[in-house]
Amino acid sequence: MLNVRLYLAVMVTIFLFSCGGDLSEQGDKLYKSGKYQEAIKSYSEYLETYPSNEIVLYNRGRSYEELGMTEEAIADYQQVLKIDDRHMNSRLGLASLFYKNGDYSSAEIILTESMKISPENPNVLALRGKVNFQMSNFKQAIDDLSKALRIKPDMSDAYYFRGLANIGANKKSSGCSDLKKAVSMGVEVAQNSVDKYCK
């Protein structure tokens, strides 16, 4: 009798886990095909059973972000960080949303904390450089963007923002060099800055 109960308990657990896994995988497929609303539904159903799954929470947050549902995305990213405060993708997602919304000080705080966890992460460095540029902290922006480019030299936006930061710091020659590099890497908006500052 004990063996039958144990067998049933194991089978129920496997069934519940496999159903949840199916919903998570279905959400991933929907996300990859651009069906974000449907992905959110699958992820939400999964999270009803497994509310602390940081990967699914993060993926739902990304889906919300793709739909422009900023508050919902922020809530999911923050929930992930309550579960795992070292989850770098959620930190970057949250900082990116704050940046897009013009909340540069909140973005800078998260990115500075993130640097303690992953000091050589070029995406953290580049985003913090862009944030510092927006706050007119040109020297810090140049430092962050230069570090990002040493690690990952193909970051065209980093050249663009470092160029603007150099212009802001009255380093026209360096700024124009970076802006022209950004243009050569396909950053079309950089041409406007070249035309404006580099004649």
NUSE-899927 format. One line per 3 residues: their letters; for each residue x, y, z of N, C-alpha, C, O. Coordinates in nm, 4 decimals, decimal comma, m for minus. Atoms other than C-alpha are relative to their C-alpha. Layout:
BEGIN
A) X Y Z X Y Z X Y Z X Y Z ~ ...
! end
This chain:
BEGIN
MLN) 0,0817 m0,1201 0,0000 0,0000 0,0000 0,0000 0,0861 0,1267 0,0000 0,0562 0,2242 m0,0689 ~ m0,0915 m0,1133 m0,0057 0,2850 0,2357 0,0847 0,0652 0,0234 m0,1364 0,0827 0,1377 m0,1787 ~ m0,0604 m0,0119 0,1330 0,4463 0,1619 m0,2532 m0,0957 0,0629 m0,1000 m0,0533 0,1409 m0,1852
VRL) 0,1001 m0,0570 0,0903 0,1218 0,2491 m0,4343 m0,0120 0,1500 0,0244 m0,0184 0,2273 m0,0712 ~ 0,0095 m0,1432 m0,0334 0,0971 0,5846 m0,2506 0,1240 0,0748 m0,0484 0,1145 0,1829 m0,1065 ~ m0,1243 m0,0624 0,0440 0,4597 0,6630 m0,3184 0,0025 0,0124 m0,1522 0,0418 0,1160 m0,2058
YLA) 0,0061 m0,0013 0,1457 0,4145 0,5718 m0,6850 m0,0941 0,1101 m0,0486 m0,0600 0,1851 m0,1401 ~ 0,0971 m0,1030 0,0399 0,1054 0,7946 m0,7125 0,0544 0,1400 0,0259 0,0368 0,2298 m0,0564 ~ m0,0569 m0,1312 m0,0322 0,2821 1,0846 m0,5410 0,1059 0,0395 m0,1023 0,1100 0,1539 m0,1475
VMV) m0,1040 m0,0272 0,0996 0,5770 1,0564 m0,7788 m0,0628 0,0320 m0,1353 m0,0193 0,1251 m0,2031 ~ 0,0654 m0,0223 0,1296 0,3483 1,0356 m1,0831 m0,0690 0,1365 m0,0050 m0,0616 0,2060 m0,1064 ~ 0,0658 m0,1314 m0,0050 0,1468 1,3418 m0,9749 0,1050 0,1101 m0,0105 0,0851 0,2076 m0,0831
TIF) m0,1073 m0,0996 0,0058 0,4696 1,5373 m0,9201 0,0562 0,0111 m0,1413 0,0759 0,1214 m0,1923 ~ m0,0519 m0,0005 0,1377 0,6032 1,4356 m1,2616 m0,1003 0,0651 m0,0944 m0,0620 0,1431 m0,1815 ~ 0,1040 m0,0580 0,0853 0,2723 1,5274 m1,4244 m0,0045 0,1514 0,0159 m0,0073 0,2247 m0,0830
LFS) 0,0058 m0,1444 m0,0237 0,2614 1,8700 m1,2600 0,1241 0,0691 m0,0555 0,1144 0,1758 m0,1162 ~ m0,1230 m0,0602 0,0497 0,6241 1,9390 m1,3447 0,0019 0,0043 m0,1521 0,0420 0,1044 m0,2115 ~ m0,0020 0,0031 0,1469 0,5848 1,8316 m1,7063 m0,0992 0,0987 m0,0582 m0,0719 0,1591 m0,1619
CGG) 0,0971 m0,0991 0,0489 0,2734 2,0472 m1,7491 0,0579 0,1398 0,0117 0,0461 0,2210 m0,0801 ~ m0,0616 m0,1308 m0,0185 0,4559 2,3455 m1,6048 0,1103 0,0234 m0,1006 0,1218 0,1319 m0,1576 ~ m0,1074 m0,0121 0,0979 0,7561 2,2771 m1,8253 m0,0534 0,0272 m0,1389 0,0044 0,1058 m0,2140
DLS) 0,0615 m0,0232 0,1309 0,5304 2,2624 m2,1296 m0,0419 0,1459 m0,0152 m0,0211 0,2061 m0,1206 ~ 0,0440 m0,1398 0,0063 0,3852 2,6050 m2,0456 0,1189 0,0942 m0,0156 0,1130 0,1910 m0,0913 ~ m0,1200 m0,0825 0,0099 0,7316 2,7524 m1,9989 0,0602 m0,0085 m0,1403 0,0950 0,0935 m0,1999
EQG) m0,0548 0,0186 0,1351 0,8586 2,6040 m2,3260 m0,0910 0,0625 m0,1052 m0,0436 0,1211 m0,2025 ~ 0,0957 m0,0613 0,0929 0,5419 2,7151 m2,5038 0,0173 0,1518 0,0015 0,0160 0,2161 m0,1035 ~ m0,0232 m0,1438 m0,0113 0,5986 3,0673 m2,3715 0,1257 0,0425 m0,0734 0,1273 0,1452 m0,1412
DKL) m0,1256 m0,0310 0,0694 0,9562 3,0610 m2,5006 m0,0186 0,0002 m0,1519 0,0312 0,0889 m0,2212 ~ 0,0241 0,0080 0,1452 0,8417 2,9536 m2,8483 m0,0834 0,1193 m0,0478 m0,0552 0,1779 m0,1522 ~ 0,0844 m0,1138 0,0364 0,5713 3,2215 m2,8549 0,0808 0,1298 0,0019 0,0656 0,2146 m0,0860
YKS) m0,0840 m0,1198 m0,0085 0,8219 3,4856 m2,7436 0,0900 0,0098 m0,1233 0,0996 0,1153 m0,1859 ~ m0,0920 0,0001 0,1146 1,0691 3,3850 m3,0152 m0,0707 0,0313 m0,1309 m0,0093 0,0846 m0,2233 ~ 0,0740 m0,0294 0,1231 0,7950 3,4130 m3,2781 m0,0707 0,1357 0,0068 m0,1502 0,1689 m0,0811
GKY) 0,0555 m0,1346 m0,0103 0,6976 3,7613 m3,1568 m0,1423 0,0065 0,0511 m0,2057 0,1116 0,0426 ~ 0,1368 0,0032 m0,0542 0,3669 3,6553 m2,9989 0,0069 0,0237 0,1511 m0,0137 m0,0671 0,2317 ~ m0,0313 m0,0334 m0,1386 0,4345 3,8371 m2,6742 m0,1200 m0,0129 0,0934 m0,1052 m0,0588 0,2067
QEA) 0,1194 0,0103 m0,0845 0,0777 3,8534 m2,5420 m0,0291 m0,1459 0,0348 m0,0608 m0,1781 0,1493 ~ 0,0226 0,1424 m0,0247 0,0372 3,4781 m2,5813 0,1093 m0,0584 0,0894 0,0825 m0,1446 0,1731 ~ m0,1107 0,0454 m0,0850 0,3805 3,4220 m2,4254 m0,0264 0,0380 0,1451 m0,0034 m0,0417 0,2360
IKS) 0,0316 m0,0456 m0,1358 0,2741 3,6277 m2,1233 m0,1033 m0,0918 0,0631 m0,0922 m0,1270 0,1805 ~ 0,1042 0,0894 m0,0524 m0,0332 3,4079 m2,0850 0,0601 m0,1339 0,0431 0,0292 m0,1835 0,1514 ~ m0,0633 0,1280 m0,0342 0,1750 3,0877 m2,0912 0,0896 0,0137 0,1228 0,0852 m0,0694 0,2135
YSE) m0,0884 m0,0206 m0,1151 0,4341 3,2271 m1,8513 m0,0814 0,0211 0,1279 m0,0468 m0,0320 0,2335 ~ 0,0834 m0,0273 m0,1182 0,1617 3,3528 m1,6153 m0,0640 m0,1277 0,0532 m0,0709 m0,1482 0,1744 ~ 0,0576 0,1283 m0,0433 m0,0066 3,0111 m1,6091 0,1059 m0,0851 0,0694 0,0781 m0,1483 0,1714
YLE) m0,1097 0,0746 m0,0618 0,3280 2,8497 m1,5321 0,0289 0,0550 0,1398 0,0483 m0,0210 0,2347 ~ m0,0352 m0,0640 m0,1268 0,3946 3,1019 m1,2542 m0,1065 m0,0192 0,1077 m0,0783 m0,0012 0,2262 ~ 0,1015 0,0325 m0,1002 0,0650 3,0140 m1,0860 0,0428 m0,1216 0,0820 0,0120 m0,1306 0,2008
TYP) m0,0478 0,1203 m0,0685 0,2260 2,6797 m0,9983 0,1405 0,0193 0,0568 0,1714 m0,0307 0,1650 ~ m0,1396 m0,0199 m0,0407 0,5905 2,7910 m0,9734 0,0302 0,1504 0,0057 0,0991 0,2020 m0,0823 ~ m0,0112 m0,1463 m0,0029 0,5819 3,1589 m0,8632 0,1418 0,0534 0,0198 0,1663 0,1721 m0,0021
SNE) m0,1364 m0,0467 m0,0265 0,9524 3,1747 m0,7765 0,0995 m0,0405 m0,1080 0,2203 m0,0379 m0,0847 ~ m0,0908 0,0378 0,1079 1,0938 3,0593 m1,1094 0,0525 0,1271 m0,0663 m0,0169 0,1912 m0,1453 ~ m0,0559 m0,1276 0,0461 1,3257 3,3487 m1,1880 0,0162 0,0070 m0,1518 0,0053 0,1150 m0,2100
IVL) m0,0168 m0,0004 0,1457 1,3845 3,2427 m1,5499 m0,1319 0,0350 m0,0680 m0,1350 0,1163 m0,1603 ~ 0,1310 m0,0261 0,0601 1,0135 3,2426 m1,6325 m0,0463 0,1418 0,0338 m0,1049 0,2092 m0,0510 ~ 0,0332 m0,1387 m0,0355 0,9595 3,5690 m1,4404 0,0746 0,0981 m0,0904 0,0169 0,1948 m0,1401
YNR) m0,0790 m0,0867 0,0868 1,2417 3,7275 m1,6378 m0,0547 m0,0014 m0,1427 m0,0691 0,1034 m0,2057 ~ 0,0514 0,0101 0,1372 1,1054 3,5961 m1,9677 m0,1341 0,0714 m0,0154 m0,1604 0,1337 m0,1182 ~ 0,1265 m0,0733 0,0064 0,7603 3,7314 m1,8868 0,0263 0,1508 0,0021 m0,0399 0,2273 m0,0680
GRS) m0,0374 m0,1415 m0,0022 0,9211 4,0651 m1,8016 0,0462 0,0487 m0,1359 0,0108 0,1587 m0,1782 ~ m0,0445 m0,0358 0,1353 1,0913 4,0678 m2,1420 m0,1187 0,0119 m0,0949 m0,1229 0,1005 m0,1803 ~ 0,1196 m0,0059 0,0851 0,7570 3,9956 m2,3059 m0,0769 0,1287 0,0260 m0,1203 0,1959 m0,0676
YEE) 0,0656 m0,1270 m0,0335 0,5978 4,2855 m2,1192 0,0762 0,1172 m0,0618 0,0162 0,2093 m0,1172 ~ m0,0817 m0,1086 0,0539 0,8878 4,5065 m2,2246 m0,0198 0,0141 m0,1507 m0,0293 0,1256 m0,2021 ~ 0,0208 m0,0036 0,1453 0,8410 4,4124 m2,5907 m0,1335 0,0647 m0,0365 m0,1466 0,1256 m0,1426
LGM) 0,1323 m0,0588 0,0255 0,4764 4,5224 m2,5641 m0,0118 0,1429 0,0533 m0,1183 0,2040 0,0446 ~ 0,0029 m0,1350 m0,0549 0,5705 4,8531 m2,4010 m0,0706 0,0089 0,1341 m0,1085 0,1178 0,1772 ~ 0,0671 0,0046 m0,1307 0,4151 4,7456 m2,0708 0,1076 0,0136 0,1085 0,1430 m0,0824 0,1769
TEE) m0,1168 m0,0279 m0,0826 0,6898 4,9102 m1,8672 m0,0211 m0,0350 0,1465 0,0645 m0,0995 0,2072 ~ 0,0230 0,0247 m0,1429 0,5338 4,8917 m1,5202 m0,0002 m0,1493 0,0308 0,0555 m0,1922 0,1318 ~ 0,0055 0,1448 m0,0204 0,4662 4,5191 m1,5550 0,1389 m0,0622 m0,0142 0,1760 m0,1515 0,0620
AIA) m0,1364 0,0509 0,0190 0,8177 4,4539 m1,6867 0,0862 0,0326 0,1215 0,1599 m0,0526 0,1711 ~ m0,0763 m0,0397 m0,1188 0,9704 4,6502 m1,3990 m0,0370 m0,0880 0,1186 0,0508 m0,1326 0,1925 ~ 0,0448 0,0838 m0,1124 0,7597 4,4532 m1,1494 0,0598 m0,1403 m0,0090 0,1038 m0,1950 0,0922
DYQ) m0,0571 0,1343 0,0149 0,8788 4,1200 m1,2927 0,1507 0,0006 0,0244 0,2026 m0,0884 0,0918 ~ m0,1448 m0,0070 m0,0217 1,2446 4,2263 m1,3002 0,0314 0,0177 0,1486 0,1239 m0,0441 0,2012 ~ m0,0221 m0,0198 m0,1433 1,2202 4,3485 m0,9414 m0,0296 m0,1274 0,0788 0,0389 m0,1575 0,1766
QVL) 0,0319 0,1264 m0,0667 1,0571 4,0203 m0,8382 0,1146 m0,1002 m0,0174 0,1494 m0,1718 0,0765 ~ m0,1150 0,0882 0,0229 1,3442 3,8271 m0,9970 0,1135 0,0373 0,0948 0,1775 m0,0502 0,1532 ~ m0,1108 m0,0442 m0,0849 1,5934 4,0387 m0,8021 m0,0257 m0,0277 0,1477 0,0689 m0,0386 0,2257
KID) 0,0302 0,0423 m0,1374 1,4111 3,9572 m0,4774 0,0375 m0,1464 0,0200 0,0763 m0,1868 0,1296 ~ m0,0346 0,1428 m0,0053 1,4718 3,5897 m0,5573 0,1512 m0,0184 m0,0135 0,2121 m0,0965 0,0596 ~ m0,1442 0,0112 0,0270 1,8267 3,6327 m0,6918 0,0527 0,1383 m0,0356 0,0418 0,1817 m0,1503
DRH) m0,0434 m0,1381 0,0240 1,9800 3,9781 m0,6532 0,1225 0,0096 m0,0912 0,1672 0,1199 m0,1226 ~ m0,1137 0,0003 0,0916 2,2703 3,8745 m0,8783 m0,0418 m0,0306 m0,1447 0,0439 m0,0466 m0,2315 ~ 0,0509 0,0328 0,1341 2,0493 3,8030 m1,1826 0,0284 0,1181 m0,0932 m0,0447 0,2172 m0,0940
MNS) m0,0503 m0,1137 0,0772 2,2349 4,0223 m1,4310 m0,0954 0,0444 m0,1100 m0,1073 0,1642 m0,1354 ~ 0,0921 m0,0413 0,1063 1,9795 4,0153 m1,7130 m0,1149 0,0833 0,0553 m0,1593 0,1776 m0,0101 ~ 0,1063 m0,0808 m0,0604 1,7095 4,1462 m1,4780 0,0531 0,1360 0,0418 m0,0165 0,2368 0,0290
RLG) m0,0612 m0,1283 m0,0355 1,9470 4,4139 m1,3505 0,0124 0,0890 m0,1245 m0,0206 0,2075 m0,1208 ~ m0,0138 m0,0773 0,1239 2,0210 4,5214 m1,7081 m0,1359 0,0418 m0,0554 m0,1522 0,1543 m0,1025 ~ 0,1340 m0,0337 0,0476 1,6537 4,5063 m1,8055 m0,0607 0,1145 0,0784 m0,1191 0,2065 0,0210
LAS) 0,0539 m0,1047 m0,0864 1,5533 4,7196 m1,5091 0,0702 0,1333 m0,0255 0,0051 0,2368 m0,0398 ~ m0,0758 m0,1226 0,0254 1,8325 4,9721 m1,5654 m0,0332 0,0579 m0,1371 m0,0441 0,1795 m0,1525 ~ 0,0340 m0,0453 0,1351 1,7493 4,9891 m1,9360 m0,1362 0,0693 m0,0035 m0,1530 0,1713 m0,0702
LFY) 0,1327 m0,0632 m0,0047 1,3837 5,0653 m1,8626 0,0058 0,1345 0,0709 m0,0574 0,2306 0,0272 ~ m0,0158 m0,1288 m0,0682 1,4805 5,3360 m1,6146 0,0665 0,1011 m0,0937 0,0267 0,2175 m0,0983 ~ m0,0690 m0,0869 0,0952 1,7165 5,4794 m1,8775 m0,0974 0,0517 m0,1059 m0,1018 0,1715 m0,1336
KNG) 0,0958 m0,0391 0,1038 1,4459 5,4798 m2,1456 m0,1043 0,0975 0,0522 m0,1539 0,1820 m0,0224 ~ 0,1002 m0,0881 m0,0605 1,2078 5,6535 m1,9038 0,0604 0,1282 0,0558 m0,0109 0,2093 0,1148 ~ m0,0649 m0,1217 m0,0470 1,4644 5,9228 m1,8190 0,0304 0,0014 0,1486 0,0659 0,1060 0,2027
DYS) m0,0324 0,0098 m0,1426 1,5143 5,8009 m1,4605 0,1458 m0,0443 0,0115 0,1761 m0,1575 0,0492 ~ m0,1412 0,0332 0,0104 1,8908 5,8173 m1,4935 0,0629 m0,0334 0,1348 0,1501 m0,1199 0,1426 ~ m0,0614 0,0278 m0,1299 1,9718 5,8240 m1,1224 m0,0317 m0,1419 0,0469 0,0554 m0,2085 0,1028
SAE) 0,0335 0,1384 m0,0377 1,7832 5,4960 m1,0594 0,0784 m0,0995 m0,0849 0,1265 m0,2009 m0,0343 ~ m0,0781 0,0875 0,0884 1,9524 5,3382 m1,3616 0,1453 m0,0047 0,0454 0,2064 m0,1116 0,0481 ~ m0,1405 m0,0071 m0,0411 2,2933 5,4553 m1,2396 0,0238 m0,0789 0,1284 0,1264 m0,1453 0,1422
IIL) m0,0134 0,0751 m0,1260 2,2368 5,3083 m0,8920 0,0052 m0,1501 m0,0278 0,0931 m0,2198 0,0228 ~ 0,0039 0,1433 0,0316 2,1446 4,9656 m1,0311 0,1273 m0,0432 m0,0726 0,1836 m0,1485 m0,0426 ~ m0,1181 0,0364 0,0782 2,4350 4,9667 m1,2766 0,1269 0,0023 0,0847 0,2148 m0,0821 0,0672
TES) m0,1163 m0,0050 m0,0889 2,6880 5,0696 m1,0118 0,0014 m0,1215 0,0922 0,1072 m0,1795 0,1165 ~ 0,0091 0,1231 m0,0799 2,5631 4,7858 m0,7880 0,0381 m0,1211 m0,0852 0,1056 m0,2124 m0,0376 ~ m0,0284 0,1120 0,0906 2,5869 4,5524 m1,0880 0,1493 m0,0131 m0,0279 0,1996 m0,1236 m0,0487
MKI) m0,1445 0,0032 0,0245 2,9513 4,6488 m1,1407 0,0729 m0,0723 0,1129 0,1795 m0,1300 0,0909 ~ m0,0617 0,0730 m0,1118 3,0293 4,5061 m0,7956 m0,0121 m0,1509 m0,0215 0,0730 m0,2279 0,0229 ~ 0,0242 0,1420 0,0274 2,8870 4,1724 m0,9125 0,0788 m0,0453 m0,1226 0,1386 m0,1529 m0,1231
SPE) m0,0629 0,0366 0,1278 3,0278 4,1732 m1,2657 0,0751 0,1210 m0,0566 0,0264 0,1867 m0,1486 ~ m0,0701 m0,1237 0,0365 3,2921 4,4476 m1,3037 0,0489 0,0066 m0,1448 0,0801 0,1148 m0,1944 ~ m0,0490 0,0019 0,1382 3,3968 4,3396 m1,6536 m0,1119 m0,0242 m0,1010 m0,0851 m0,0631 m0,2147
NPN) 0,1129 0,0222 0,0904 3,0487 4,3155 m1,8050 m0,0111 0,1201 m0,0946 m0,0455 0,2295 m0,0498 ~ 0,0002 m0,1144 0,0911 3,0656 4,5322 m2,1202 m0,1374 0,0645 m0,0163 m0,1463 0,1845 m0,0422 ~ 0,1340 m0,0574 0,0134 2,6875 4,5763 m2,1351 m0,0334 0,0913 0,1174 m0,0962 0,1956 0,0997
VLA) 0,0194 m0,0844 m0,1181 2,6768 4,7126 m1,7799 0,0811 0,1277 m0,0156 0,0302 0,2375 0,0073 ~ m0,0864 m0,1168 0,0174 2,9705 4,9428 m1,8520 m0,0545 0,0953 m0,1063 m0,0573 0,2166 m0,0857 ~ 0,0499 m0,0847 0,1088 2,8231 5,0682 m2,1799 m0,1273 0,0733 0,0408 m0,1424 0,1922 0,0131
LRG) 0,1244 m0,0658 m0,0409 2,4803 5,1365 m2,0326 0,0271 0,1050 0,1065 m0,0325 0,2126 0,1039 ~ m0,0318 m0,1012 m0,1011 2,6297 5,3121 m1,7301 0,0677 0,1200 m0,0656 0,0463 0,2336 m0,0233 ~ m0,0599 m0,1114 0,0728 2,8383 5,5197 m1,9707 m0,1053 0,0877 m0,0658 m0,0958 0,2104 m0,0616
KVN) 0,1088 m0,0762 0,0635 2,5239 5,6211 m2,1608 m0,0801 0,0779 0,1044 m0,1191 0,1923 0,0813 ~ 0,0726 m0,0669 m0,1088 2,3474 5,7032 m1,8339 0,0796 0,1211 0,0479 0,0243 0,2299 0,0645 ~ m0,0829 m0,1117 m0,0464 2,6397 5,9168 m1,7174 0,0077 0,1110 m0,1036 0,0130 0,2286 m0,0679
FQM) 0,0046 m0,1034 0,1037 2,6436 6,0953 m2,0524 m0,1276 0,0824 0,0140 m0,1228 0,2053 0,0094 ~ 0,1279 m0,0710 m0,0122 2,2743 6,1821 m2,0091 m0,0030 0,0904 0,1230 m0,0730 0,1916 0,1236 ~ m0,0055 m0,0817 m0,1214 2,3525 6,3186 m1,6605 0,1139 0,1022 m0,0062 0,1446 0,1678 0,0933
SNF) m0,1115 m0,0928 0,0235 2,6408 6,5265 m1,8087 0,1224 m0,0315 0,0853 0,2038 0,0571 0,1111 ~ m0,1210 0,0466 m0,0685 2,8981 6,3246 m1,6112 0,0942 m0,0547 m0,1079 0,1151 m0,1754 m0,1195 ~ m0,0717 0,0396 0,1207 3,1200 6,3230 m1,9179 0,1245 m0,0842 0,0285 0,1509 m0,1815 m0,0421
KQA) m0,1220 0,0758 m0,0305 3,4433 6,2000 m1,7555 m0,0339 m0,1447 0,0345 0,0295 m0,2371 m0,0163 ~ 0,0386 0,1364 m0,0375 3,2707 5,8989 m1,5969 m0,0554 m0,0747 m0,1210 m0,0295 m0,1939 m0,1379 ~ 0,0538 0,0628 0,1212 3,0857 5,8310 m1,9228 0,1135 m0,0485 m0,0896 0,1100 m0,1609 m0,1398
IDD) m0,1146 0,0368 0,0845 3,4138 5,8304 m2,1166 0,0727 m0,1207 0,0595 0,1089 m0,2135 m0,0129 ~ m0,0688 0,1124 m0,0660 3,5766 5,5986 m1,8592 m0,0771 m0,1306 m0,0191 m0,0197 m0,2321 m0,0584 ~ 0,0816 0,1215 0,0118 3,2871 5,3500 m1,8620 m0,0039 m0,0518 m0,1436 0,0130 m0,1713 m0,1679
LSK) 0,0102 0,0411 0,1403 3,2508 5,3472 m2,2394 0,1341 m0,0503 m0,0536 0,1381 m0,1427 m0,1349 ~ m0,1331 0,0467 0,0418 3,6271 5,3107 m2,2892 0,0261 m0,1412 0,0515 0,0796 m0,2251 m0,0210 ~ m0,0163 0,1354 m0,0557 3,6318 5,0078 m2,0567 m0,0852 m0,1001 m0,0776 m0,0398 m0,2101 m0,1091
ALR) 0,0889 0,0893 0,0760 3,3347 4,8571 m2,2407 0,0611 m0,0331 m0,1357 0,0570 m0,1480 m0,1798 ~ m0,0576 0,0206 0,1334 3,5098 4,9040 m2,5754 0,1290 m0,0816 0,0040 0,1603 m0,1519 m0,0921 ~ m0,1190 0,0855 m0,0123 3,8327 4,7453 m2,4494 m0,0402 m0,1474 0,0082 0,0289 m0,2351 m0,0437
IKP) 0,0471 0,1375 m0,0167 3,6323 4,4351 m2,3583 m0,0716 m0,0492 m0,1257 m0,0546 m0,1634 m0,1684 ~ 0,0815 0,0387 0,1163 3,3990 4,4360 m2,6581 0,0067 0,1131 m0,1039 m0,0789 0,2015 m0,1043 ~ m0,0240 m0,1124 0,0907 3,5298 4,6591 m2,9394 m0,1022 0,0194 m0,1115 m0,0927 0,1169 m0,1860
DMS) 0,0975 m0,0147 0,1088 3,2332 4,6041 m3,1732 m0,1292 0,0694 0,0445 m0,2306 0,0604 m0,0247 ~ 0,1200 m0,0679 m0,0515 2,9863 4,8094 m2,9642 m0,0114 0,1385 m0,0642 0,0429 0,2363 m0,0127 ~ 0,0077 m0,1244 0,0771 2,8976 5,0792 m3,2159 m0,0638 0,1137 0,0794 m0,0190 0,2279 0,0699
DAY) 0,0632 m0,1044 m0,0818 2,6668 5,2679 m2,9766 0,0962 0,0575 0,1027 0,0882 0,1756 0,1365 ~ m0,0976 m0,0481 m0,0983 2,9514 5,2902 m2,7260 0,0917 0,1045 m0,0632 0,1265 0,2035 0,0012 ~ m0,0796 m0,1021 0,0695 3,1619 5,4756 m2,9844 m0,0803 0,1287 m0,0152 m0,0282 0,2383 0,0053
YFR) 0,0854 m0,1174 0,0188 2,8704 5,7076 m3,0542 m0,0107 0,0812 0,1292 0,0116 0,2023 0,1290 ~ 0,0176 m0,0733 m0,1255 2,8080 5,7956 m2,6900 0,1324 0,0491 0,0568 0,1370 0,1556 0,1184 ~ m0,1300 m0,0500 m0,0453 3,1783 5,8192 m2,6075 0,0392 0,1225 m0,0816 0,0975 0,2172 m0,0287
GLA) m0,0258 m0,1180 0,0819 3,2108 6,0573 m2,9006 m0,0745 0,1218 0,0512 m0,0170 0,2300 0,0625 ~ 0,0786 m0,1117 m0,0538 2,9295 6,2735 m2,7645 0,0531 0,0464 0,1352 0,0572 0,1662 0,1633 ~ m0,0553 m0,0361 m0,1311 3,0789 6,2599 m2,4141 0,1305 0,0772 m0,0164 0,1557 0,1730 0,0567
NIG) m0,1236 m0,0742 0,0261 3,4160 6,3701 m2,5523 m0,0301 0,1411 m0,0487 0,0363 0,2362 m0,0073 ~ 0,0409 m0,1340 0,0451 3,2463 6,6598 m2,7328 m0,0454 0,0818 0,1206 m0,0074 0,1980 0,1350 ~ 0,0472 m0,0683 m0,1208 3,0722 6,7490 m2,4045 0,1128 0,0391 0,0935 0,1027 0,1387 0,1651
ANK) m0,1162 m0,0285 m0,0851 3,4091 6,7385 m2,2260 0,1033 0,0869 m0,0723 0,2171 0,0986 m0,0268 ~ m0,0869 m0,0873 0,0794 3,5603 6,9736 m2,4900 0,1227 m0,0728 m0,0551 0,2311 m0,0151 m0,0638 ~ m0,1068 0,0781 0,0643 3,7721 6,6969 m2,6459 m0,0462 m0,0311 m0,1422 m0,0785 m0,1449 m0,1762
KSS) 0,0595 0,0088 0,1329 3,6647 6,7620 m3,0021 0,0674 m0,1048 m0,0883 m0,0013 m0,1806 m0,1568 ~ m0,0709 0,0931 0,0873 3,9340 6,5588 m3,1772 m0,0368 m0,1452 0,0325 m0,0687 m0,2235 m0,0570 ~ 0,0369 0,1366 m0,0417 3,8650 6,2423 m2,9748 m0,1468 m0,0269 m0,0285 m0,1842 m0,1353 m0,0734
GCS) 0,1434 0,0151 0,0230 3,4919 6,3011 m2,9992 m0,0317 m0,0248 m0,1461 m0,1103 m0,1136 m0,1791 ~ 0,0264 0,0158 0,1433 3,4949 6,3390 m3,3761 0,0520 m0,1337 m0,0515 m0,0101 m0,1963 m0,1374 ~ m0,0535 0,1308 0,0395 3,7138 6,0314 m3,4145 m0,0989 m0,1115 0,0351 m0,1250 m0,2001 m0,0463
DLK) 0,0980 0,1013 m0,0418 3,4620 5,8238 m3,2151 m0,1288 0,0088 m0,0810 m0,1851 m0,0936 m0,1196 ~ 0,1241 m0,0162 0,0762 3,1628 5,9696 m3,3979 0,0156 m0,0544 m0,1420 m0,0750 m0,1191 m0,1946 ~ m0,0246 0,0524 0,1350 3,3175 5,8890 m3,7360 0,0100 m0,1525 0,0012 m0,0356 m0,2195 m0,0915
KAV) m0,0072 0,1461 m0,0144 3,3945 5,5371 m3,6150 m0,1414 m0,0574 0,0109 m0,1724 m0,1598 m0,0500 ~ 0,1388 0,0461 m0,0149 3,0285 5,5007 m3,5109 m0,0722 0,0020 m0,1344 m0,1463 m0,0908 m0,1666 ~ 0,0608 m0,0078 0,1338 2,9170 5,6161 m3,8575 0,0471 m0,1177 m0,0849 m0,0330 m0,1819 m0,1529
SMG) m0,0551 0,1097 0,0812 3,1489 5,3606 m4,0194 m0,0538 m0,1361 0,0437 m0,0503 m0,2323 m0,0331 ~ 0,0551 0,1255 m0,0526 2,9896 5,0911 m3,7983 m0,1516 m0,0073 m0,0167 m0,2154 m0,1020 0,0293 ~ 0,1421 0,0068 0,0319 2,6386 5,1783 m3,9136 m0,0930 0,0778 0,0909 m0,2148 0,0631 0,0803
VEV) 0,0854 m0,0824 m0,0863 2,5138 5,4215 m3,6467 m0,0355 0,1261 m0,0789 0,0390 0,2241 m0,0776 ~ 0,0365 m0,1080 0,0925 2,3290 5,6522 m3,8856 m0,0158 0,1347 0,0695 0,0230 0,2376 0,0142 ~ 0,0227 m0,1256 m0,0714 2,2336 5,9130 m3,6237 0,1321 0,0705 0,0327 0,1336 0,1917 0,0545
AQN) m0,1302 m0,0602 m0,0291 2,6054 5,9696 m3,5584 0,0410 0,0993 m0,1081 0,1161 0,1930 m0,0806 ~ m0,0347 m0,0925 0,1083 2,6325 6,1421 m3,8976 m0,0482 0,1413 0,0313 0,0199 0,2384 m0,0015 ~ 0,0501 m0,1327 m0,0386 2,4180 6,4286 m3,7648 0,0970 0,0689 0,0947 0,1212 0,1890 0,0828
SVD) m0,0957 m0,0570 m0,0949 2,6665 6,4785 m3,4809 0,1314 0,0348 m0,0680 0,1936 0,1357 m0,0347 ~ m0,1210 m0,0315 0,0771 2,9617 6,4622 m3,7211 m0,0213 0,1310 m0,0746 0,0652 0,2185 m0,0727 ~ 0,0297 m0,1228 0,0749 2,7959 6,7299 m3,9364 m0,0046 0,1217 0,0916 0,0362 0,2310 0,0522
KYC) 0,0168 m0,1123 m0,0933 2,7256 6,9455 m3,6309 0,1307 0,0400 0,0680 0,1575 0,1592 0,0835 ~ m0,1150 m0,0298 m0,0861 3,0528 6,9183 m3,4362 0,1358 m0,0143 m0,0675 0,2352 0,0353 m0,0144 ~ m0,1309 0,0407 0,0523 3,3269 6,7983 m3,6694 0,0353 0,0663 m0,1321 0,0881 0,0007 m0,2218
K) m0,0350 m0,0717 0,1235 3,3692 7,0635 m3,9383 0,1181 0,0905 0,0229 0,1621 0,1590 m0,0694
! end
